[in-house]
Amino acid sequence: MQLNKEIYKTLTILCVEDEDYILEIYKELFGIFFKEVYFASNGAEGLEEFKKHDVDMILTDQMMPKMSGLDMAREIRKIDATIPIILVTAIDNNDTLRKALDINITSFLKKPFTQESIFNTFDTSVKSIIADRILLRQQKLAIDYSQYQENMSFDKEKLIIKDESKLAKYCLGTFYKPLDILSGDSYVVKKVSDSEDFIFIADGMGKGISASITAMLSSSFMNYYITKHIDSKEKSLNLQQLVDEFFIYIQPNLLEEEALSTTILLLNHQTQELHYAMFSMPALLYKENEKDVVTIKSNNPPLSPYSMGAKVSTLSITNMEKLLVYSDGLNENSVDQHTDTYGSYLIQDFTQANNKKEFEELVSKKILTQEDDITYIFISTKDTQNG
């Protein structure tokens, strides 16, 4: 035999034969070489066996009761146009040969046959199916490995993201739904002290691994810095100092044409102030009691290898009712059958919602198909059921 025995061990074969003694020969011979061998005593049974099992190749006699080999092959070809079918026949007339060619019989095995002639025919007939199976197996291994790597990456993302929203003084709800496992979005919510809460959202400008790594590096830095500050037991977090050190850390890790958008917030409940540094992020939505929603725009350009420093601004939140922090993906997703974007409805829904749960319900009714990463944090000073 030309083909390696191990290759046959990966294949299944259906043998269709009405002579019992030939079926016994098939059982003894093929049981040694093939992964699985299926048997049928006529064409009708053979067709049913084919439908029940995952068959790689078929060896069938022509002259059988109930249904001939050619009639069975004709029905099988309606289901599978490429499976190798080897017809065992004396080929004693042109009519049989013509019919066989019409239904794309792969090869013929002339009676009487020997073990050598059987496997020589197999070698010729199954080369293509073997090549396809090896290719499919390699593709499956590559897909499985890629899926494993993606799952590990997502587990790492979830480990890096720190969400202490339940510890925040205000009612604070987070929503994080990446479009892909390798998300360009990331966020951190940390309780700094009894009087301070820290909020961070990163949006890597771009797609794929580069944006995801940058976002994760940024969140990792924030987690480390805030934890270090808490351990130092200093009274208050200096946001300007944090931003300056973040600059020093992240700039060498940005590619030549890469940019990073971030929102960095510090809510001080004691002084009733919001300290913020926003780098080309969508405007915060801010609402005070009995007043209309106002937008707080970014006070810095996006972070890049050439950024020269950052500005931290302060806003009084003495009368704050609610605040929405979000990445670009929220307002850029399409609504209304792709004729508009959610950004057109954002302020309206924010005004109507009392908490994250209500806001999420409003968003989900309009964004039916997600097209980008969605990350947002809904902060409310009144509602205590943020969902």
Sequence and secondary structure as in RCSB ss.txt:
>XXXX:A:sequence
MQLNKEIYKTLTILCVEDEDYILEIYKELFGIFFKEVYFASNGAEGLEEFKKHDVDMILTDQMMPKMSGLDMARE
IRKIDATIPIILVTAIDNNDTLRKALDINITSFLKKPFTQESIFNTFDTSVKSIIADRILLRQQKLAIDYSQYQE
NMSFDKEKLIIKDESKLAKYCLGTFYKPLDILSGDSYVVKKVSDSEDFIFIADGMGKGISASITAMLSSSFMNYY
ITKHIDSKEKSLNLQQLVDEFFIYIQPNLLEEEALSTTILLLNHQTQELHYAMFSMPALLYKENEKDVVTIKSNN
PPLSPYSMGAKVSTLSITNMEKLLVYSDGLNENSVDQHTDTYGSYLIQDFTQANNKKEFEELVSKKILTQEDDIT
YIFISTKDTQNG
>XXXX:A:secstr
  S HHHHTT EEEEE S HHHHHHHHHHHHHHSSEEEEESSHHHHHHHHHHS  SEEEEESS SSS HHHHHHH
HHHH SSS EEEE    SHHHHHHHHHTT  EEE SS  HHHHHHHHHHHHHHHHHHHHHHHHHHHHHHHHHHHH
HHHHHHHHHH EE GGGSSSEEEEEEE SSSS SEEEEEEEEETTEEEEEEEEEESSSHHHHHHHHHHHHHHHHH
HHHHHHHT SS  HHHHHHHHHHHHGGGS TT EEEEEEEEEETTTTEEEEEEES   EEEEETTS EEEE  SB
  B TT      EEEE TTEEEEEEE HHHHHSEETTTTEEGGGTHHHHHHH SSHHHHHHHHHHH  S  S EE
EEEEESS S   
